[in-house]
Amino acid sequence: MGGTVLSVSSRALLDACARLGLDTAEILRAANLEAATVRDPDARIPVNRVEALWRKASELSNDADLALHAIEVLPFGAYRVIDLLGLSAPTVGAALAKVSDYFPLINDAIRLPYVVDERQATLRVEAPSRPSAMAPAYAEYTLAAVYLRTRAATNVPYRPVRVEFAHPRTRGTSEHERVFGCPVSFGAGACRLVVAREAWDTPCPGRDPALFDLLDVHARTLLGRLSTPGDI
């Protein structure tokens, strides 16, 4: 019922809060976190503290789209091996599939299963063992990160068919539609990104099969280390 989250999303969130002039020290205190931990690119933060961080940031911010604005300006490469897998992927679908395969490296409480049929591919975001890890803001950050970073990495300007979120929305969706470039709905049965099969199969101009395979092996090794308990 626990889990850990790579520090990247917390750092992006705090940077977005700082740009709004919010008291980031207060947000860190609410999550019982040190600034140095969040700045460490290899740090893994207990998921309950990440939940507290997002909760406090949402409480203090007047920006209803804080999650979108946080991920929009996160530098490419912040997610390291997963960003680089997208950069060398043979197709858009291969890049998205690797995000799904290795998402536990980012957050091991969240899963991104995907289904591909003749017409489209659907990638879901879910937290089967810890539903509280899927706070509305974090769900929006995750889907926006998956889309924006694979689009940038593959250099293919694809757009989703639609994006759906399970949580309700009381304000307009214009900012979400600007970021995703497609219809966005709320109060749906699941949180998901739907991509046309044509987009999924699109070859990437920067594809590098040898590098892609090498990074895949490396990511699998990192995943194995993550799931192996350490000794004293």
DOZA-960480 format. One record per residue (C-alpha): residue number from 1; x, y, z. Coordinates in pm, 1 decimal. Layout:
N
+-----+----------+----------+----------+
: num :       c1 :       c2 :       c3 :
+-----+----------+----------+----------+
: NUM :        X :        Y :        Z :
...
+-----+----------+----------+----------+
This chain:
232
+-----+----------+----------+----------+
: num :       c1 :       c2 :       c3 :
+-----+----------+----------+----------+
:   1 :      0.0 :      0.0 :      0.0 :
:   2 :    309.1 :    230.3 :     -1.9 :
:   3 :    529.6 :    314.7 :   -294.3 :
:   4 :    782.7 :    574.7 :   -397.3 :
:   5 :    792.6 :    848.8 :   -659.8 :
:   6 :   1094.9 :    985.4 :   -842.8 :
:   7 :   1161.4 :   1345.3 :   -735.6 :
:   8 :   1108.9 :   1493.1 :  -1085.5 :
:   9 :    734.5 :   1564.9 :  -1060.9 :
:  10 :    771.7 :   1716.5 :   -712.8 :
:  11 :   1050.6 :   1943.2 :   -838.7 :
:  12 :    841.5 :   2050.2 :  -1139.6 :
:  13 :    549.5 :   2125.7 :   -908.4 :
:  14 :    758.2 :   2333.8 :   -667.6 :
:  15 :    912.4 :   2528.1 :   -956.5 :
:  16 :    562.2 :   2605.6 :  -1086.7 :
:  17 :    458.3 :   2720.5 :   -738.4 :
:  18 :    766.5 :   2941.6 :   -711.5 :
:  19 :    677.0 :   3109.2 :  -1042.4 :
:  20 :    336.9 :   3191.6 :   -891.3 :
:  21 :    504.8 :   3345.6 :   -586.9 :
:  22 :    381.4 :   3077.5 :   -347.2 :
:  23 :    565.1 :   2988.3 :    -28.4 :
:  24 :    742.2 :   2668.8 :   -134.0 :
:  25 :    888.8 :   2624.3 :    215.0 :
:  26 :    534.5 :   2596.1 :    352.9 :
:  27 :    449.8 :   2337.7 :     87.2 :
:  28 :    759.6 :   2135.3 :    174.3 :
:  29 :    677.5 :   2147.8 :    545.0 :
:  30 :    327.5 :   2019.9 :    479.6 :
:  31 :    480.8 :   1716.0 :    308.3 :
:  32 :    760.5 :   1675.8 :    565.4 :
:  33 :   1020.0 :   1712.3 :    289.6 :
:  34 :   1354.8 :   1886.8 :    257.2 :
:  35 :   1430.5 :   2101.7 :    -46.5 :
:  36 :   1754.2 :   1906.5 :   -101.4 :
:  37 :   1557.1 :   1582.9 :   -138.2 :
:  38 :   1332.8 :   1727.6 :   -405.7 :
:  39 :   1635.7 :   1871.4 :   -590.9 :
:  40 :   1815.1 :   1536.6 :   -593.9 :
:  41 :   1741.5 :   1389.0 :   -942.1 :
:  42 :   1776.3 :   1032.7 :   -811.1 :
:  43 :   1572.4 :   1071.2 :   -491.8 :
:  44 :   1264.2 :    856.4 :   -444.0 :
:  45 :   1000.0 :   1010.6 :   -221.0 :
:  46 :    737.6 :    807.9 :    -27.8 :
:  47 :    409.3 :    836.4 :   -213.8 :
:  48 :    220.0 :    965.7 :     90.7 :
:  49 :    455.0 :   1265.9 :    107.0 :
:  50 :    409.8 :   1332.4 :   -263.4 :
:  51 :     33.5 :   1324.4 :   -210.0 :
:  52 :     71.6 :   1579.5 :     71.7 :
:  53 :    290.5 :   1799.6 :   -149.3 :
:  54 :     36.0 :   1808.8 :   -432.9 :
:  55 :   -249.4 :   1859.6 :   -187.7 :
:  56 :    -85.1 :   2161.2 :    -22.6 :
:  57 :     23.0 :   2312.7 :   -354.9 :
:  58 :   -332.0 :   2283.0 :   -489.9 :
:  59 :   -466.8 :   2438.8 :   -170.6 :
:  60 :   -239.0 :   2744.2 :   -189.5 :
:  61 :   -254.9 :   2798.6 :   -564.3 :
:  62 :   -519.3 :   2993.8 :   -750.9 :
:  63 :   -408.4 :   2821.6 :  -1070.8 :
:  64 :   -661.2 :   2550.1 :  -1152.5 :
:  65 :   -425.7 :   2425.7 :  -1423.8 :
:  66 :   -112.5 :   2415.1 :  -1209.0 :
:  67 :    -30.5 :   2055.4 :  -1307.6 :
:  68 :    -33.8 :   2138.4 :  -1679.5 :
:  69 :    183.5 :   2444.2 :  -1632.0 :
:  70 :    429.6 :   2245.2 :  -1421.4 :
:  71 :    495.4 :   1980.8 :  -1686.6 :
:  72 :    491.8 :   2218.2 :  -1984.7 :
:  73 :    823.0 :   2378.4 :  -1888.3 :
:  74 :   1004.5 :   2076.5 :  -1742.8 :
:  75 :   1329.4 :   2041.3 :  -1942.9 :
:  76 :   1362.2 :   1744.6 :  -2173.4 :
:  77 :   1588.5 :   1479.8 :  -2022.6 :
:  78 :   1457.5 :   1526.6 :  -1669.4 :
:  79 :   1315.0 :   1174.7 :  -1688.1 :
:  80 :   1646.6 :   1049.2 :  -1821.0 :
:  81 :   1622.6 :    694.7 :  -1956.0 :
:  82 :   1251.2 :    717.9 :  -2040.0 :
:  83 :   1297.7 :   1046.7 :  -2226.6 :
:  84 :   1591.1 :    895.0 :  -2415.9 :
:  85 :   1393.4 :    582.7 :  -2504.2 :
:  86 :   1140.0 :    810.6 :  -2671.6 :
:  87 :   1417.8 :    992.9 :  -2853.1 :
:  88 :   1545.7 :    669.6 :  -3011.0 :
:  89 :   1213.0 :    485.5 :  -3049.8 :
:  90 :   1122.5 :    341.5 :  -3391.2 :
:  91 :    759.8 :    458.4 :  -3372.4 :
:  92 :    536.5 :    678.6 :  -3159.3 :
:  93 :    367.9 :    364.4 :  -3028.5 :
:  94 :    699.8 :    212.8 :  -2924.1 :
:  95 :    780.0 :    528.4 :  -2726.9 :
:  96 :    441.2 :    521.9 :  -2552.4 :
:  97 :    472.9 :    149.3 :  -2481.9 :
:  98 :    808.1 :    200.3 :  -2307.6 :
:  99 :    659.8 :    474.3 :  -2090.0 :
: 100 :    401.6 :    215.7 :  -1986.0 :
: 101 :    657.5 :    -60.7 :  -1932.5 :
: 102 :    890.6 :    148.0 :  -1718.8 :
: 103 :    656.5 :    389.4 :  -1543.9 :
: 104 :    734.7 :    226.0 :  -1206.7 :
: 105 :   1075.6 :    392.9 :  -1239.1 :
: 106 :    883.3 :    720.8 :  -1208.6 :
: 107 :    605.3 :    613.8 :   -971.0 :
: 108 :    566.4 :    254.7 :   -858.1 :
: 109 :    213.5 :    313.9 :   -723.0 :
: 110 :     81.4 :    404.8 :  -1069.8 :
: 111 :     25.3 :    178.5 :  -1371.8 :
: 112 :    -18.8 :    278.0 :  -1737.1 :
: 113 :   -170.6 :    -24.3 :  -1915.7 :
: 114 :   -241.5 :     15.2 :  -2286.2 :
: 115 :   -454.9 :   -162.9 :  -2545.0 :
: 116 :   -407.0 :   -140.5 :  -2921.1 :
: 117 :   -673.8 :   -239.0 :  -3172.7 :
: 118 :   -723.8 :   -177.9 :  -3545.0 :
: 119 :   -850.8 :    176.1 :  -3503.4 :
: 120 :   -682.7 :    320.7 :  -3196.5 :
: 121 :   -460.0 :    274.2 :  -2893.2 :
: 122 :   -574.3 :    358.1 :  -2542.1 :
: 123 :   -335.0 :    423.1 :  -2254.5 :
: 124 :   -490.5 :    436.5 :  -1909.0 :
: 125 :   -357.8 :    581.5 :  -1583.9 :
: 126 :   -460.1 :    393.0 :  -1271.9 :
: 127 :   -348.6 :    324.8 :   -916.0 :
: 128 :   -486.7 :    -19.5 :   -830.0 :
: 129 :   -310.2 :    -58.6 :   -494.3 :
: 130 :   -334.9 :    302.9 :   -375.7 :
: 131 :   -622.2 :    506.2 :   -526.0 :
: 132 :   -519.0 :    816.8 :   -330.7 :
: 133 :   -204.5 :    835.0 :   -545.9 :
: 134 :   -431.9 :    942.7 :   -832.1 :
: 135 :   -513.3 :   1291.6 :   -704.5 :
: 136 :   -678.0 :   1498.1 :   -981.5 :
: 137 :   -377.2 :   1727.1 :  -1026.9 :
: 138 :   -135.9 :   1434.7 :  -1042.8 :
: 139 :   -355.1 :   1252.4 :  -1295.2 :
: 140 :   -351.0 :   1560.2 :  -1518.2 :
: 141 :     25.9 :   1598.4 :  -1477.1 :
: 142 :     82.2 :   1232.8 :  -1568.6 :
: 143 :   -122.1 :   1227.5 :  -1888.4 :
: 144 :     16.4 :   1563.2 :  -1999.0 :
: 145 :    369.7 :   1437.7 :  -1930.1 :
: 146 :    312.9 :   1119.9 :  -2131.2 :
: 147 :    177.6 :   1313.8 :  -2428.1 :
: 148 :    406.0 :   1617.0 :  -2431.0 :
: 149 :    727.1 :   1425.8 :  -2370.4 :
: 150 :    666.0 :   1152.5 :  -2627.7 :
: 151 :    566.5 :   1419.1 :  -2879.2 :
: 152 :    888.0 :   1611.1 :  -2813.3 :
: 153 :   1109.2 :   1300.9 :  -2799.5 :
: 154 :    982.0 :   1140.9 :  -3119.9 :
: 155 :    964.8 :   1471.8 :  -3308.8 :
: 156 :    627.4 :   1359.7 :  -3443.1 :
: 157 :    356.2 :   1628.3 :  -3398.3 :
: 158 :     79.4 :   1377.7 :  -3332.8 :
: 159 :   -236.0 :   1467.4 :  -3143.5 :
: 160 :   -460.7 :   1240.9 :  -2937.2 :
: 161 :   -811.3 :   1157.4 :  -3053.7 :
: 162 :   -936.8 :   1248.6 :  -2707.0 :
: 163 :   -831.9 :   1265.6 :  -2342.6 :
: 164 :  -1053.6 :   1166.4 :  -2051.1 :
: 165 :  -1022.1 :   1219.8 :  -1676.3 :
: 166 :  -1218.4 :   1039.3 :  -1408.3 :
: 167 :  -1242.6 :   1337.3 :  -1173.8 :
: 168 :  -1501.8 :   1613.8 :  -1223.3 :
: 169 :  -1416.7 :   1961.6 :  -1349.7 :
: 170 :  -1602.6 :   2273.1 :  -1235.6 :
: 171 :  -1418.6 :   2518.7 :  -1463.3 :
: 172 :  -1364.5 :   2531.5 :  -1838.7 :
: 173 :  -1140.9 :   2294.3 :  -2029.7 :
: 174 :   -980.5 :   2540.6 :  -2272.1 :
: 175 :   -634.7 :   2511.6 :  -2115.9 :
: 176 :   -646.9 :   2130.8 :  -2129.3 :
: 177 :   -756.7 :   2141.3 :  -2492.7 :
: 178 :   -472.9 :   2382.3 :  -2571.3 :
: 179 :   -213.9 :   2148.5 :  -2414.9 :
: 180 :   -349.7 :   1823.6 :  -2558.1 :
: 181 :   -477.2 :   1963.4 :  -2887.3 :
: 182 :   -794.2 :   1752.2 :  -2873.8 :
: 183 :  -1130.5 :   1726.6 :  -2693.8 :
: 184 :  -1086.6 :   1672.5 :  -2317.8 :
: 185 :  -1365.8 :   1543.3 :  -2094.8 :
: 186 :  -1404.1 :   1501.5 :  -1719.7 :
: 187 :  -1611.1 :   1271.2 :  -1502.4 :
: 188 :  -1535.0 :    980.2 :  -1734.6 :
: 189 :  -1510.5 :    616.2 :  -1633.5 :
: 190 :  -1130.0 :    623.1 :  -1637.8 :
: 191 :   -827.0 :    842.8 :  -1691.1 :
: 192 :   -697.4 :    775.2 :  -2041.2 :
: 193 :   -524.9 :    900.2 :  -2353.6 :
: 194 :   -666.5 :    777.4 :  -2685.5 :
: 195 :   -444.4 :    783.6 :  -2994.1 :
: 196 :   -536.7 :    691.9 :  -3351.8 :
: 197 :   -370.8 :    374.3 :  -3477.4 :
: 198 :   -215.3 :    574.2 :  -3760.2 :
: 199 :    -41.4 :    800.3 :  -3507.1 :
: 200 :     64.3 :    500.4 :  -3295.9 :
: 201 :    233.3 :    340.4 :  -3599.0 :
: 202 :    404.0 :    659.4 :  -3722.8 :
: 203 :    781.6 :    609.5 :  -3770.4 :
: 204 :   1008.5 :    847.9 :  -3580.3 :
: 205 :   1263.5 :   1051.7 :  -3779.6 :
: 206 :   1532.4 :   1010.6 :  -3512.0 :
: 207 :   1487.1 :    638.1 :  -3457.6 :
: 208 :   1801.8 :    454.1 :  -3350.5 :
: 209 :   1736.2 :     77.9 :  -3308.4 :
: 210 :   2073.1 :      2.1 :  -3147.5 :
: 211 :   2041.6 :    281.3 :  -2889.1 :
: 212 :   1676.7 :    197.6 :  -2827.7 :
: 213 :   1763.1 :   -165.2 :  -2751.3 :
: 214 :   2052.8 :    -62.8 :  -2526.7 :
: 215 :   1836.4 :    178.2 :  -2328.9 :
: 216 :   1564.0 :    -84.8 :  -2303.1 :
: 217 :   1809.1 :   -325.8 :  -2138.9 :
: 218 :   1929.2 :    -50.7 :  -1906.0 :
: 219 :   1573.7 :     44.7 :  -1805.8 :
: 220 :   1490.2 :   -320.9 :  -1740.4 :
: 221 :   1795.3 :   -342.9 :  -1514.0 :
: 222 :   1687.9 :    -32.7 :  -1322.8 :
: 223 :   1339.2 :   -176.8 :  -1285.8 :
: 224 :   1485.8 :   -498.5 :  -1145.2 :
: 225 :   1684.4 :   -303.9 :   -888.4 :
: 226 :   1373.9 :   -109.8 :   -789.8 :
: 227 :   1178.9 :   -426.6 :   -718.3 :
: 228 :   1460.2 :   -600.2 :   -525.8 :
: 229 :   1459.2 :   -528.7 :   -150.8 :
: 230 :   1791.6 :   -404.0 :    -21.1 :
: 231 :   1970.8 :   -566.2 :    271.5 :
: 232 :   2082.5 :   -383.3 :    580.9 :
+-----+----------+----------+----------+
